[in-house]
Amino acid sequence: METLGVRSPSPVLDASVLTPAEWRSRRDEHRRAVDALIGPYLDARRRGARHPVIDFLFTYYSSRPAHVLRWHPGYGAILEGADEFLGLRGYEQAEGGVRVAEAYLRHRTDALAAAVDMLETTARRPARLGCFGLHEWAMVYRADDTRHDVPLRLGPAGTDAVVESMPLRCTHFDAFRFFTDPARPRNDTTLTRASQIQHEQPGCLHATMDLYRYCFTLAPLVPSDLTLDCFALALRARDLDMRASPYDLRDLGYEPVRIETPAGRAEYVREQSAIAEVGMRLRSRLLTICTELMDLATVCGGRRLPSAVTDE
């Protein structure tokens, strides 16, 4: 076992000391990237506008725009002249600047372990690409009301007919739990929270969107460049999720993926496969970081690097 205080710099975590000019440049570049991605949406949101597609990434995940906008260097870095970070959760004053506290890392050990278990298990499985996004259809199957104030593209009867024409192959509990009562028995597997880890797989759009959730709930341990990459992919997955849904979103500029047709199903699988491929790379990157953080949190109660390369 390594002795406290003599550990080599992590090959994954950034253990650098950033000058005020360096970290402010990174922070400002991050904010510009967020603005390029969702700037008009955030402006409309501040005016009280609602959006049936993008809102999901903030309302369902109990996230806030600040989780995407706020820049964090991640665990290990020291920020010189960064007293403004001391009011944020997880930071502390240290020799040479401000950093994410070792005590906070240890406090998040259980969350890191849960993330590693789910990410690692999911990464080992092959992607399943035969669901065709029917989970959104199953959420309104034989229902009097829809989940969004948006018309159904095929109407209630046409929507029900699509659900009845194909098998439901949902593998994600947090989608399955919103199925209507008549739709649940039609799924090829009965999903539960307790069995979630047994069914999660990397082809699922919602499993990919969950990468963003892991990033922002583990902040400020996880660097914000990864959080933004996962958010951008979650936005892309949500876009496909709703274009393939039964809702008619053409007035908002979303052309439907008509999964009720062979051509539409083929289009869905192509886009789903491309998203899953990027998701697997991001999942691997996030898993590596979370594993390293968990190791630091559990071995010797957290370990420090000397002077400029401390892991705290």
N, C-alpha and C positions, 0 to 999 in steps of 0.2 A: 504493500500500500504506500502511496506517495505521502510524503511528509507535508503538513500544512505549510504553505508559503513557498514551496519550491517547485510548484507545478509548471510545466512548459506552457506557453501560450496555446490556447485552443486553436485547432485547425479550422474551426467553424465560426466561432464567435469573434467579433471584432473587438480586440483588446487595445485599441489605439487611444491615444490622447488627442483630442480634437481641439484646436484653437478656436476662439470665438468666430473668426472668419471662416474656418472650415465647417463648423457645425451649422452656422447660420446659412452658409451656401447650400449645404445639403438640405436643410429645413426648407429653404425657399424653393429649391428645385422640386422637392416633394410636393409642396403646395401648388406649384405650377402644373405638375403632372396630374394632380387631383382635379384642378380646375379644367384642364384640357379634357378630362374624362367625363366629369359630371357637373361642370360649372353652371351651365344653364339650368339644370335640374335643381341645384342648390339655391340659385337665385329665385326660382319659382317657389321652392319650398319655403323660403324665408317670407314670401308674400302669402303663404297659407295654401298654396296650390297642392293638390294631391295627384299622385301618379300611380296607376294600378299595377305597373310593372316594377319600377325602381323602388317604390316605397317598401316593398317586401323585404329588401335587404336591410332596412332599418327597423321596420315594425316587427316582423317575425322574429328577427334575431335580437330584439331589444337593443339594437345598436343605435349609434348617433353619428351624424356627419363628422363630429369631432374625432371619432375613432379612426376615420380615414384621413382627415385633414391633419391631425396632430402627428408630428414627426418624433420618432424615438430612435436612438442609435442602436438599441438592443443591449442586452446584458454584456458587461465587460468593458465597454467604452467609458472614458472619462471626458467630460465636457468642461473646458475651462471657461470661467466667467459666465456660468449658466444658472445663476440663482433663480431665474424664472421657472426652472424645472422643479425647484424644491417644493412648490405647492402642489405638484402632481403626485398621484399615488405611486409608491414604490421607490422614489428617489431619496437620496441622502447626500449630505455634504461629506466629502472625503478629501484626503490630502491631494491637492492638485486640481480639484474641481468637483463636479457633481456626477454622480453615477447611480445606477440602479442598485439598491441595497441587497447585500447577501441575505439579510433577514427576510426580505420580501421574496427572494428566490426560494428559500426554505419554506416559506409560508405557502407557496404554490406547488409544492412537491406532489400532492395528490392530484391536482389538476394536470400537471405534466405527465404523471404516470398514466392517467386515463387517456390523455391525448395520444401518448405513445402506443398504448394498447390498440386503440381504434385505428390510428394511422397505419401502424405496422400490419395489423390484420387485413385491413382493406387493401394495402399495397401488394400483398401476397396473392390476391385473387385476380383472375382474369376479368376483364371488363365484359359485362353482359349488356348487349345493345338491342334487345328485343322488346323493350317496354313501350316504345313509340310515344312516350309522354302521356299515356292514358290516365295517369294519376289525377290530373286536373279534371278529366272527364268524369272519373269515378267520384270526385268530390261534389258533383252536381247531378249525379245519376238518380233519376226518379225523385228529384227534390223540387219543392215549391219555390225555393229562393236560390239565388246564386251567391257566390262568395264575393263577387265584385259587382259594382254598379255599371256593368257593361253587358250588352246583349249577347246572347248565344248565337254563334254564326249559323248553326243549323237548326236553331230552335230547340225546345225541350224534347220533342219526340225524336228529332233527328239525332240529337246528342245521345239519348238513351239507346237508339238503334246502333250507334257506333260502338258504345260500350258492350252491347250484346253481341256484336259481330266478331269480336276479337278477345283472346284471353288477356286477363290482367296479370302482369308479371312484376308488380312493384316490389322492390327489395328494401325500401327505406321506410322505417317506422314513422318518421315525422311527416311523411306524406300519407302513408296508409291510415294514420289515426284520424285524418280528416275525411276519409271516405264516408259516403253515406251508408246507412245501415244495409240497404239492399246491395250495395256494391262490395262490401267487405267479403262476403262469402265467395264472390267471383274471383278474388285474387288467388293465385296458385299457392300462396303461403299465407298463413295467419301470422302476422308480425306483432311483436310485443316489445316494450322497452327493454325488458330483461334479456331478450334474445337478439337485440339490435346488432351486436358485434358479430353474431353468427351469419348475418345476411348482408352486411354492408359490402359494397363492391364498387370499384372505381369507374364503372360506366355510368353510374347513377348521377344525374345532374345535381340532385340535392346533396349527395355525398361530396361532390366537388364544391358546391356552394358552401358547405360546412367548413372548408379549409379557411375561409375568411373568418368564420366564427371562432375557430381555434386561435387565429392570430390576434384578434382584438380582445378576446377574453384573457389571453396570456400577456398582453401588453402591460408594462413596457419591456418585458423580457425579450420579446420577438422584435427584430428590427422592422421599421416601417416600410422599407422597400419591399419586403416579402408580404407584409399586410396589404400593400397596394396592389401587388401582382395578384394576390389571391382575391382581392375585391374585384379587380378588373375581370378576372375569369368568372367570378360569381355573377357579375353583371352580364357577361356573355351567355352564361348558362341560363340565367333568368330570362333573358331575351328569347332564347330558343324555347324555354319552358312555356312561355306565354304565347308565342307565335304558333306553337303546336297545340295549344289549349283549345277548348271549345268556344272561347270568347272572340268576338269580332273587334279587333283593335286597330282596324285600318284607319280610322279617323285620327289615331295617334301615330300613324306612320309604320305600323307593324304589319307586314304582309304575312298572311297565315301560311303555316306549313300544314298542308291538308293531309293529315295522317289517316284520314278515312279512305285515301286512295293509295294504290301501290307506289306511284311516283312520290307522293308526300311522305310515305314511310321510308322510302329510300333516301330522300332528302334529309329526313330527321336523323337517320342512322349515320349519314356522312357527317353532319354537324355534331352529333353526339360523340362520335368517334374522335373528331378533331379536338373537342373540348376535353374529353377523357385523356387524350395524349398529353395535353398541356397540364392537366390536373395531376397526372402521375408524376411529372417532373416537379411540380410545386409540392406535391405531397411528400416526395422523397426529400426535398430540401427542408421542408418543415419538420419532417420526422428526424432528420439528422440534427437539426438545431434543438428540438425538444429532448432528444436522447442525450445530447451533450449537457443541456441544462439540468436534466434529471440526475445525471451522473454527478454534476457539480453540487447539486442540492443534497444528495444522499451520502456520498462518500466523504467521510471525515466531517460531516455536518456542513459542507460547503467549503471551498478551498480558495485561498487568495493567491494571486500572483504578486511577486515583488514589484514595488514602485509603479512604473509606467505601464506595466502590463497586467495589472490586477484584474481578476475575473469578477470583482464585485460591481 
